[in-house]
């Protein structure tokens, strides 16, 4: 305490808050903070005043009222008698479905394109450049609308599969129907004993993981490389298939069949979902490809030359030397691309795919007239989704970043 | 001290806002233009023609109001609104009134703080299907894929109707009329559902209207009419009585053709009061004495507007039905002008 008193000088005068550099920054910060809070209070107050002028109050009771409309697709059971809250959750799950599937496809395409863009093959490299520039430089909404237009126009209507004069036919031995309303594919029916197959399959995944670790250790000890890919593929397929036949084929397929208006049975992947997911994935993949390319190019050429000098083949060089280092550069922009994809999914209403913006920010907002509450909830939900993605990706980023010892 | 100053500033701002939104009529007169929220393009109700001139039965209401208030039926700024944004646009003051096939319902009137001033078309929700689907009743639509416009009463009616009949459907929700029609034509859905008048309007604009059939079932009551914000009774009165004037004019036999002769004075006191040659109805409303005559001059009386926009002589070809005058067995009935 005595030390602090000495630092504070003999006497404290009010003017020191401005003229003394020790206090000035603190003074400015306090003033800015007060100004900021006053601004916030004013905005909230203004909103409440205007709402009460319009005869509205702020409340979330409407979330418990019956929604009254139907949603499709629905990942959890939902009928028009369920609450608005449940409708919002159904919408949120649909958003997450697009985000997850979109991010996975975008990453796969992005990584392949990013690497292929650096290919020594002139045609491949140029084609990838064309792809990246095309998707990066056209607004995403146009790609989404374009995607649904393609599906609507090139695939036949379900009715075309019907009757003797059918103009369209199903693919793969009458099991897959590509229509302009979406793709119908067979879905599995889980009969008794199917759990055993699933458990064996999961166990073989664990076995693959163990084999990978063991093989790596063996290689480090002996320098001998096993045909890892083929062995892993074997573990992946053989036990599950064997058990499947031993248990007497407990998993059957449910094939789609035409009934009056649409196909029924099987799994229905709706056209709007395909359109929004593919458009978002292809669009975001173009950005990811650039991130991957920049990451690879950030690694000095000496690294690959050294690898070649050691006798490593190009594939292995990429896999073992370049990519692990490049990931440090790639991951941060990748996170923001994942966030972009998730937020861009709010454009799905343009093609009639109903997600959180379509339910909470669309029909619910419109039918209840609760703009303020719905928009605030909507922002909160997007914020939490984005922050969760960032959190998960940051954990991954920490695991690949340069380990300093 | 600082805090009280802050609060008093707030209060002053709030009062200023209160004053500003006090009189839509004065605002419109000061601006010299009426901002009218319309549909995004529904032939016969509100759509621009080939020259970009807005036409339709909903548009006619706006023009009549502009003529009555501003003495210029073209002093209207049309703001096309989707069904999703229409109410927020009205309550936020972006438009002065909404005249766009909007169904009068309890919750909209009461909970959304809107004031419906009348009904300019009695409608009901119907279904349109391609003829070659071979469907003759809405009860055969179990499992069908249905195009609906989001944020409409039709979305709710549809869910109710299918639920009460134990049927299921696959909804394809779409934002605008044009997109909904395009999706229906492309075969993205089997059925297009909306107000039956709008179905007739859509069907008339298709390449081959005969390939599509409107099913007989009408599953809901859809009274469509103009609406204004809650809390401005004077403006609501103006819009309500211009609407009534259009309807009363048909009943009284006042048309755009005989308007000038009748304005000179007649032996019928109600016509005289209507025309402003007797009494002071216009003054009570805060308008000129000949306000009603001007409203009729914009596009004729209700009957004339109906015939020229959606009537049987137009491609849409709707019969008067419920929308005939009460004296003709319909529901159009204006309170007396006195």
Interface residues (C-beta under 8 A of the other chain):
Chain A: X38 X42 X45 X46 X49 X50 X53 X54 X55 X56 X68 X69 X70 X71 X72 X79 X80 X81 X152 X153 X157 X159 X180 X181 X259 X260 X261 X262 X264 X271 X272 X349 X350 X352 X354 X358 X362 X363 X365 X366 X367 X368 X369 X371
Chain B: X6 X10 X13 X14 X17 X18 X21 X83 X84 X87 X88 X91 X107 X108 X111 X112 X113 X132 X133 X141 X142 X143 X144 X145 X150 X151 X155 X156 X158 X159 X160 X162 X163 X169 X170 X171 X172 X173 X174 X175 X183 X186 X187 X188 X189 X190 X229 X230 X231
